[in-house]
Amino acid sequence: MKKLVVSSGAGISAESGMMTYRDAGGLWDTYPVMEVASAEGFAANPPLIHEFYSNMRKKMQDTVHPNAAHLGLVDLEKDFDVRIITQNVDDLHERAGSKHVLHLHGELMKVRSMRHPERIYQLPCDQLTDKGLTTTVDTRDPYGDPVRPHIVFFGESVPEFEPAVGLVQQADILVVIGTSLVVYPAAALLQYARRGTEVYYIDPNPASVPSWVHVIPKKATEGVADLIKLLRNQ
């Protein structure tokens, strides 16, 4: 069975109603990026960080659901060994049913101990002093440690990048969906594809890519539908 590796960005979740960061009207228009998404911002104002990500969790749980693009990738598991690398912190791939998802930038529905980062908790969690989706600077884990969002802030390393590179190097087919290809290191993953790998790029406003990349200039739901037809008609 061929290995199909997907690198997904904000565009695949935008159609589910998940606010993007960079688009007009996105989160960065409302919140200064360095205040809510950087290591420096967290050090300067932890209560704001907890409030920001708690609100995002509640919105995601209440109003955001997987769309046809997420479900289409699950359908491809019938024919391919599908592995997903996502820049998104939402859990829409998992909720759609994808079995193998690697999160480059962390996961919104998880927090971790600030003293022992290997202690990671899925929200809601009975082990925490705050048992719902809202956390504060006073939230503690079972060991009495304060917790923080399990998010890779700007200024922090991306520990899952090397595993992501390994997946791309194994790919027979690489599909890039809904990303501007400007956020590094994620944007560099394309460079690690083996010679001869089939590469597809789905985005309504695609960035400039090498001529050997098959560009599908559509939004994610339409583009994944086209991709499925192309792959099954080969």
C-alpha positions as CSV (number, residue, x, y, z in Angstrom):
1,M,0.0,0.0,0.0
2,K,1.4,3.4,-1.0
3,K,2.2,5.9,1.7
4,L,0.3,9.1,1.3
5,V,1.5,11.9,3.5
6,V,-0.6,15.1,4.0
7,S,0.8,18.4,5.3
8,S,-2.2,20.5,6.3
9,G,-2.5,24.1,7.2
10,A,-5.1,26.7,8.4
11,G,-7.0,26.5,5.1
12,I,-8.4,23.1,5.7
13,S,-9.9,24.2,9.1
14,A,-11.1,27.6,7.9
15,E,-14.0,26.0,6.1
16,S,-15.1,24.5,9.4
17,G,-15.3,28.0,10.9
18,M,-12.0,27.8,12.7
19,M,-10.6,31.3,12.7
20,T,-7.2,31.6,10.9
21,Y,-4.4,33.8,12.2
22,R,-3.2,35.7,9.2
23,D,-6.3,36.2,6.9
24,A,-8.2,39.5,7.0
25,G,-10.4,39.5,10.0
26,G,-8.3,36.7,11.6
27,L,-7.0,36.3,15.1
28,W,-4.0,38.5,14.5
29,D,-6.3,41.4,13.7
30,T,-7.9,41.1,17.2
31,Y,-5.0,39.9,19.3
32,P,-1.3,41.1,18.9
33,V,0.5,37.9,17.8
34,M,3.4,38.4,20.2
35,E,1.1,38.8,23.2
36,V,-0.8,35.6,22.8
37,A,1.4,33.3,20.7
38,S,5.0,33.8,21.8
39,A,7.2,32.6,24.6
40,E,7.8,36.3,25.6
41,G,4.0,36.9,25.7
42,F,3.4,34.0,28.0
43,A,6.2,35.1,30.3
44,A,4.8,38.6,30.4
45,N,1.1,37.9,30.8
46,P,0.2,34.3,31.6
47,P,-3.5,35.1,32.5
48,L,-4.1,36.5,29.0
49,I,-2.6,33.3,27.4
50,H,-4.9,31.1,29.5
51,E,-7.9,33.2,28.6
52,F,-7.1,33.3,24.9
53,Y,-6.7,29.5,24.5
54,S,-9.6,28.7,26.9
55,N,-11.9,30.7,24.7
56,M,-10.5,29.0,21.5
57,R,-11.2,25.6,23.1
58,K,-14.8,26.5,23.9
59,K,-15.5,27.9,20.4
60,M,-14.0,24.8,18.8
61,Q,-16.0,22.4,20.9
62,D,-19.3,24.3,20.5
63,T,-19.3,25.5,16.9
64,V,-16.5,23.9,14.8
65,H,-16.8,20.4,13.1
66,P,-14.8,18.5,10.5
67,N,-15.6,19.3,6.9
68,A,-15.6,17.3,3.7
69,A,-11.8,17.8,3.3
70,H,-11.1,16.1,6.6
71,L,-13.5,13.4,5.8
72,G,-12.1,12.9,2.4
73,L,-8.7,12.2,3.8
74,V,-10.2,9.6,6.1
75,D,-11.8,8.0,3.0
76,L,-8.4,7.7,1.3
77,E,-7.3,5.4,4.1
78,K,-9.2,2.7,2.2
79,D,-6.6,2.8,-0.5
80,F,-3.5,4.3,1.0
81,D,-1.4,4.4,4.2
82,V,-2.3,7.9,5.1
83,R,-0.2,10.0,7.6
84,I,-1.1,13.5,8.4
85,I,1.2,16.3,9.5
86,T,-0.7,19.3,10.5
87,Q,0.2,22.9,11.5
88,N,-3.2,23.2,13.1
89,V,-3.7,23.0,16.8
90,D,-7.4,21.9,16.4
91,D,-8.4,18.2,16.6
92,L,-10.6,18.2,13.4
93,H,-8.5,15.5,11.7
94,E,-8.9,13.2,14.7
95,R,-12.6,14.0,15.1
96,A,-13.1,13.1,11.4
97,G,-11.5,9.7,12.0
98,S,-7.9,10.0,10.8
99,K,-5.8,7.4,12.5
100,H,-2.3,8.9,12.3
101,V,-2.0,12.6,13.0
102,L,1.2,14.5,13.9
103,H,0.8,18.0,15.3
104,L,3.7,20.3,14.5
105,H,2.5,23.2,16.6
106,G,0.9,21.5,19.5
107,E,-2.7,20.7,20.4
108,L,-5.3,23.1,21.7
109,M,-7.2,20.5,23.7
110,K,-4.1,19.6,25.7
111,V,-2.1,21.3,28.5
112,R,1.1,20.2,30.0
113,S,3.0,20.6,33.3
114,M,5.4,23.6,33.3
115,R,7.8,21.8,35.5
116,H,7.7,18.4,33.7
117,P,6.7,19.0,30.1
118,E,6.4,15.2,29.4
119,R,3.2,15.3,31.6
120,I,0.5,16.1,29.1
121,Y,-3.2,16.2,29.8
122,Q,-6.1,15.9,27.4
123,L,-9.0,18.3,28.3
124,P,-11.4,18.0,29.9
125,C,-9.4,16.2,32.6
126,D,-10.4,15.1,36.0
127,Q,-6.8,15.1,37.1
128,L,-6.6,18.8,37.0
129,T,-7.9,21.2,39.6
130,D,-9.9,22.9,36.8
131,K,-11.8,20.0,35.2
132,G,-13.3,21.7,32.2
133,L,-11.9,23.4,29.1
134,T,-10.9,26.6,30.9
135,T,-7.5,26.9,32.6
136,T,-6.0,29.7,34.6
137,V,-2.6,30.5,36.2
138,D,-4.0,28.7,39.3
139,T,-4.8,25.4,37.5
140,R,-2.7,22.6,38.9
141,D,-2.0,19.0,37.8
142,P,-2.1,16.0,40.2
143,Y,1.5,16.8,41.3
144,G,0.7,20.4,42.1
145,D,2.5,21.7,39.0
146,P,1.1,24.8,37.1
147,V,0.1,24.0,33.6
148,R,0.3,25.8,30.2
149,P,-1.3,25.3,26.8
150,H,0.4,22.4,24.9
151,I,1.2,24.8,22.1
152,V,4.5,25.6,20.4
153,F,4.8,29.4,20.8
154,F,6.9,31.6,18.6
155,G,10.4,31.6,19.9
156,E,10.2,27.9,20.9
157,S,11.6,24.8,19.2
158,V,9.3,22.6,17.1
159,P,10.1,19.1,18.6
160,E,7.9,17.2,16.1
161,F,9.7,18.6,13.0
162,E,12.2,15.8,12.7
163,P,9.5,13.1,12.9
164,A,7.6,15.1,10.3
165,V,10.7,15.1,8.0
166,G,10.9,11.4,8.4
167,L,7.3,10.9,7.3
168,V,7.8,13.1,4.2
169,Q,11.0,11.2,3.2
170,Q,8.9,8.0,3.3
171,A,6.1,9.4,1.2
172,D,5.1,7.9,-2.2
173,I,2.6,10.7,-2.5
174,L,2.8,14.1,-0.7
175,V,-0.2,16.4,-0.5
176,V,0.0,19.9,0.8
177,I,-3.3,21.5,1.8
178,G,-4.4,25.0,2.8
179,T,-1.1,26.6,3.6
180,S,0.7,29.7,2.3
181,L,4.1,27.9,2.5
182,V,5.5,30.9,4.5
183,V,5.5,29.5,8.0
184,Y,8.8,27.8,8.8
185,P,9.9,25.2,9.6
186,A,6.7,23.6,8.3
187,A,7.1,25.3,4.9
188,A,10.4,23.5,4.4
189,L,8.8,20.0,4.5
190,L,8.3,20.1,0.8
191,Q,12.0,20.1,0.3
192,Y,12.4,16.7,1.9
193,A,10.3,14.8,-0.6
194,R,12.2,12.1,-2.4
195,R,12.9,12.5,-6.1
196,G,10.0,11.0,-8.0
197,T,7.4,11.5,-5.2
198,E,4.0,12.7,-6.5
199,V,3.3,16.1,-5.0
200,Y,0.0,17.8,-4.9
201,Y,-0.7,21.3,-3.6
202,I,-4.3,22.4,-2.8
203,D,-4.9,26.0,-2.1
204,P,-7.2,28.7,-3.6
205,N,-4.3,31.2,-3.6
206,P,-1.3,28.9,-4.1
207,A,2.2,30.1,-3.5
208,S,4.9,29.7,-6.2
209,V,6.1,26.1,-6.3
210,P,8.3,24.0,-8.6
211,S,6.9,22.9,-11.9
212,W,6.8,19.3,-10.9
213,V,4.2,20.0,-8.2
214,H,0.6,19.4,-9.3
215,V,-1.3,22.5,-8.2
216,I,-5.1,22.3,-7.5
217,P,-6.1,26.0,-7.1
218,K,-9.2,25.4,-5.0
219,K,-10.3,25.5,-1.4
220,A,-9.7,22.4,0.6
221,T,-13.1,20.8,0.4
222,E,-13.2,21.0,-3.4
223,G,-9.5,20.3,-3.8
224,V,-9.6,17.1,-1.8
225,A,-12.6,15.9,-3.8
226,D,-10.6,16.5,-7.0
227,L,-7.5,14.8,-5.5
228,I,-9.5,11.7,-4.6
229,K,-10.7,11.4,-8.2
230,L,-7.2,11.9,-9.6
231,L,-5.7,9.3,-7.3
232,R,-8.4,6.7,-7.9
233,N,-8.3,7.1,-11.6
234,Q,-4.6,6.5,-11.9
